[in-house]
Amino acid sequence: MADVSHRPGDISGHPDATEMRERYAQILQTRGVAAVEELVILSGVWIAVSAYTVHFAAARPELALTNLIVGIALAVLGLCMSMAPERSQDLNFVVLLLGAWTIVAPWVVTRSPDTGMVLSNVIAGACVCLFALTAGGLLMSKRGT
């Protein structure tokens, strides 16, 4: 009869042990990057709904539409980047550009923007830029080690 009992111990004798250790270490290294990218998702959702919560959707529908499109794009990019953070370094540049666009959009899209829409866009865009730079820095430091 075959011995099928489970014995406690290490898996050092397993043929794929080194590959499993390397994969686990890679997953642990990119866990912080995924957390930052989840903040990008939240920022994208805020940007998408900010026109309706700050109440400038009726007064400035062109800025509301711009914020809706950019917010949805940021949320989708953040979702994709949090699912595969080791491959998201190239998309961080796109997130950085969308954050910069969010900052300047009230002056480019509309004339004489109100204080609420300026503050909402500038703070949300600055947060998105900060998150993109932080995630890019974390990924570059992980690749260097």
ZISULDA-V957974 format. One record per pair of residues at least 12 apart in sequence whose ideal C-beta (glycine too) atoms are under 10 Angstrom apart, sorted by sequence separation. I is the first residue (numbers start at 1). GAP is how many residues later the second one is. If there is no record, write none. Layout:
i:I gap:GAP
i:I gap:GAP
This chain:
i:51 gap:12
i:52 gap:12
i:105 gap:12
i:106 gap:12
i:109 gap:12
i:50 gap:13
i:51 gap:13
i:54 gap:13
i:78 gap:13
i:81 gap:13
i:105 gap:13
i:106 gap:13
i:50 gap:14
i:51 gap:14
i:77 gap:14
i:81 gap:14
i:106 gap:14
i:107 gap:14
i:49 gap:15
i:51 gap:15
i:52 gap:15
i:77 gap:15
i:103 gap:15
i:106 gap:15
i:48 gap:16
i:51 gap:16
i:52 gap:16
i:105 gap:16
i:106 gap:16
i:50 gap:17
i:51 gap:17
i:77 gap:17
i:78 gap:17
i:104 gap:17
i:105 gap:17
i:49 gap:18
i:50 gap:18
i:77 gap:18
i:102 gap:18
i:103 gap:18
i:104 gap:18
i:47 gap:19
i:48 gap:19
i:49 gap:19
i:102 gap:19
i:103 gap:19
i:106 gap:19
i:47 gap:20
i:48 gap:20
i:51 gap:20
i:74 gap:20
i:101 gap:20
i:102 gap:20
i:103 gap:20
i:105 gap:20
i:46 gap:21
i:47 gap:21
i:48 gap:21
i:50 gap:21
i:73 gap:21
i:74 gap:21
i:77 gap:21
i:102 gap:21
i:103 gap:21
i:104 gap:21
i:47 gap:22
i:48 gap:22
i:49 gap:22
i:73 gap:22
i:102 gap:22
i:103 gap:22
i:47 gap:23
i:48 gap:23
i:102 gap:23
i:103 gap:23
i:47 gap:24
i:48 gap:24
i:74 gap:24
i:101 gap:24
i:102 gap:24
i:46 gap:25
i:47 gap:25
i:48 gap:25
i:73 gap:25
i:74 gap:25
i:99 gap:25
i:100 gap:25
i:102 gap:25
i:103 gap:25
i:44 gap:26
i:45 gap:26
i:47 gap:26
i:48 gap:26
i:99 gap:26
i:100 gap:26
i:102 gap:26
i:103 gap:26
i:44 gap:27
i:45 gap:27
i:47 gap:27
i:48 gap:27
i:71 gap:27
i:98 gap:27
i:99 gap:27
i:101 gap:27
i:102 gap:27
i:43 gap:28
i:44 gap:28
i:46 gap:28
i:47 gap:28
i:70 gap:28
i:73 gap:28
i:74 gap:28
i:99 gap:28
i:100 gap:28
i:44 gap:29
i:45 gap:29
i:46 gap:29
i:69 gap:29
i:70 gap:29
i:99 gap:29
i:100 gap:29
i:44 gap:30
i:45 gap:30
i:98 gap:30
i:99 gap:30
i:43 gap:31
i:44 gap:31
i:70 gap:31
i:71 gap:31
i:97 gap:31
i:98 gap:31
i:99 gap:31
i:42 gap:32
i:43 gap:32
i:44 gap:32
i:70 gap:32
i:96 gap:32
i:97 gap:32
i:99 gap:32
i:100 gap:32
i:41 gap:33
i:42 gap:33
i:44 gap:33
i:45 gap:33
i:95 gap:33
i:96 gap:33
i:99 gap:33
i:40 gap:34
i:41 gap:34
i:44 gap:34
i:95 gap:34
i:96 gap:34
i:98 gap:34
i:99 gap:34
i:40 gap:35
i:41 gap:35
i:43 gap:35
i:44 gap:35
i:66 gap:35
i:67 gap:35
i:70 gap:35
i:96 gap:35
i:97 gap:35
i:41 gap:36
i:42 gap:36
i:66 gap:36
i:95 gap:36
i:96 gap:36
i:40 gap:37
i:41 gap:37
i:95 gap:37
i:96 gap:37
i:40 gap:38
i:41 gap:38
i:67 gap:38
i:94 gap:38
i:95 gap:38
i:39 gap:39
i:40 gap:39
i:41 gap:39
i:66 gap:39
i:67 gap:39
i:92 gap:39
i:93 gap:39
i:96 gap:39
i:37 gap:40
i:38 gap:40
i:41 gap:40
i:66 gap:40
i:92 gap:40
i:95 gap:40
i:96 gap:40
i:37 gap:41
i:38 gap:41
i:40 gap:41
i:41 gap:41
i:91 gap:41
i:92 gap:41
i:95 gap:41
i:36 gap:42
i:37 gap:42
i:40 gap:42
i:63 gap:42
i:66 gap:42
i:67 gap:42
i:92 gap:42
i:37 gap:43
i:38 gap:43
i:39 gap:43
i:62 gap:43
i:63 gap:43
i:66 gap:43
i:92 gap:43
i:93 gap:43
i:34 gap:44
i:37 gap:44
i:38 gap:44
i:65 gap:44
i:66 gap:44
i:88 gap:44
i:91 gap:44
i:92 gap:44
i:36 gap:45
i:37 gap:45
i:63 gap:45
i:64 gap:45
i:91 gap:45
i:92 gap:45
i:36 gap:46
i:37 gap:46
i:60 gap:46
i:63 gap:46
i:64 gap:46
i:89 gap:46
i:90 gap:46
i:92 gap:46
i:34 gap:47
i:35 gap:47
i:37 gap:47
i:62 gap:47
i:63 gap:47
i:88 gap:47
i:89 gap:47
i:92 gap:47
i:33 gap:48
i:34 gap:48
i:37 gap:48
i:40 gap:48
i:62 gap:48
i:88 gap:48
i:92 gap:48
i:33 gap:49
i:34 gap:49
i:36 gap:49
i:60 gap:49
i:61 gap:49
i:89 gap:49
i:90 gap:49
i:34 gap:50
i:35 gap:50
i:56 gap:50
i:60 gap:50
i:63 gap:50
i:67 gap:50
i:74 gap:50
i:78 gap:50
i:85 gap:50
i:89 gap:50
i:34 gap:51
i:37 gap:51
i:40 gap:51
i:44 gap:51
i:47 gap:51
i:59 gap:51
i:60 gap:51
i:63 gap:51
i:70 gap:51
i:74 gap:51
i:81 gap:51
i:88 gap:51
i:89 gap:51
i:30 gap:52
i:33 gap:52
i:34 gap:52
i:36 gap:52
i:40 gap:52
i:43 gap:52
i:47 gap:52
i:50 gap:52
i:60 gap:52
i:87 gap:52
i:32 gap:53
i:33 gap:53
i:60 gap:53
i:64 gap:53
i:67 gap:53
i:71 gap:53
i:78 gap:53
i:82 gap:53
i:85 gap:53
i:86 gap:53
i:89 gap:53
i:30 gap:54
i:31 gap:54
i:34 gap:54
i:37 gap:54
i:44 gap:54
i:56 gap:54
i:59 gap:54
i:60 gap:54
i:63 gap:54
i:67 gap:54
i:70 gap:54
i:74 gap:54
i:78 gap:54
i:81 gap:54
i:85 gap:54
i:89 gap:54
i:30 gap:55
i:33 gap:55
i:37 gap:55
i:40 gap:55
i:43 gap:55
i:44 gap:55
i:47 gap:55
i:59 gap:55
i:66 gap:55
i:70 gap:55
i:77 gap:55
i:29 gap:56
i:30 gap:56
i:33 gap:56
i:36 gap:56
i:43 gap:56
i:86 gap:56
i:29 gap:57
i:30 gap:57
i:56 gap:57
i:60 gap:57
i:63 gap:57
i:67 gap:57
i:71 gap:57
i:74 gap:57
i:78 gap:57
i:85 gap:57
i:86 gap:57
i:27 gap:58
i:30 gap:58
i:37 gap:58
i:40 gap:58
i:44 gap:58
i:47 gap:58
i:56 gap:58
i:59 gap:58
i:63 gap:58
i:70 gap:58
i:74 gap:58
i:81 gap:58
i:26 gap:59
i:27 gap:59
i:33 gap:59
i:40 gap:59
i:43 gap:59
i:55 gap:59
i:26 gap:60
i:54 gap:60
i:56 gap:60
i:57 gap:60
i:54 gap:61
i:55 gap:61
i:56 gap:61
i:54 gap:62
i:55 gap:62
i:56 gap:62
i:53 gap:63
i:54 gap:63
i:56 gap:64
i:54 gap:65
i:56 gap:65
i:50 gap:66
i:51 gap:66
i:54 gap:66
i:50 gap:67
i:53 gap:67
i:54 gap:67
i:51 gap:69
i:50 gap:70
i:51 gap:70
i:50 gap:71
i:47 gap:73
i:50 gap:73
i:46 gap:74
i:47 gap:74
i:50 gap:74
i:46 gap:77
i:47 gap:77
i:46 gap:78
i:47 gap:78
i:43 gap:80
i:44 gap:80
i:47 gap:80
i:43 gap:81
i:46 gap:81
i:47 gap:81
i:43 gap:82
i:46 gap:82
i:43 gap:83
i:43 gap:84
i:44 gap:84
i:42 gap:85
i:43 gap:85
i:43 gap:86
i:40 gap:87
i:43 gap:87
i:39 gap:88
i:40 gap:88
i:43 gap:88
i:39 gap:89
i:42 gap:89
i:43 gap:89
i:41 gap:90
i:39 gap:91
i:40 gap:91
i:39 gap:92
i:40 gap:92
i:38 gap:93
i:36 gap:94
i:37 gap:94
i:40 gap:94
i:36 gap:95
i:37 gap:95
i:39 gap:95
i:40 gap:95
i:35 gap:96
i:36 gap:96
i:39 gap:96
i:36 gap:97
i:37 gap:97
i:36 gap:98
i:37 gap:98
i:35 gap:99
i:36 gap:99
i:35 gap:100
i:36 gap:100
i:33 gap:101
i:34 gap:101
i:36 gap:101
i:32 gap:102
i:33 gap:102
i:36 gap:102
i:32 gap:103
i:33 gap:103
i:35 gap:103
i:36 gap:103
i:33 gap:104
i:34 gap:104
i:30 gap:105
i:33 gap:105
i:32 gap:106
i:33 gap:106
i:31 gap:107
i:32 gap:107
i:30 gap:108
i:29 gap:109
i:30 gap:109
i:32 gap:109
i:33 gap:109
i:29 gap:110
i:32 gap:110
i:29 gap:112
i:30 gap:112
i:29 gap:113
i:28 gap:114
i:29 gap:114
i:26 gap:116
i:29 gap:116
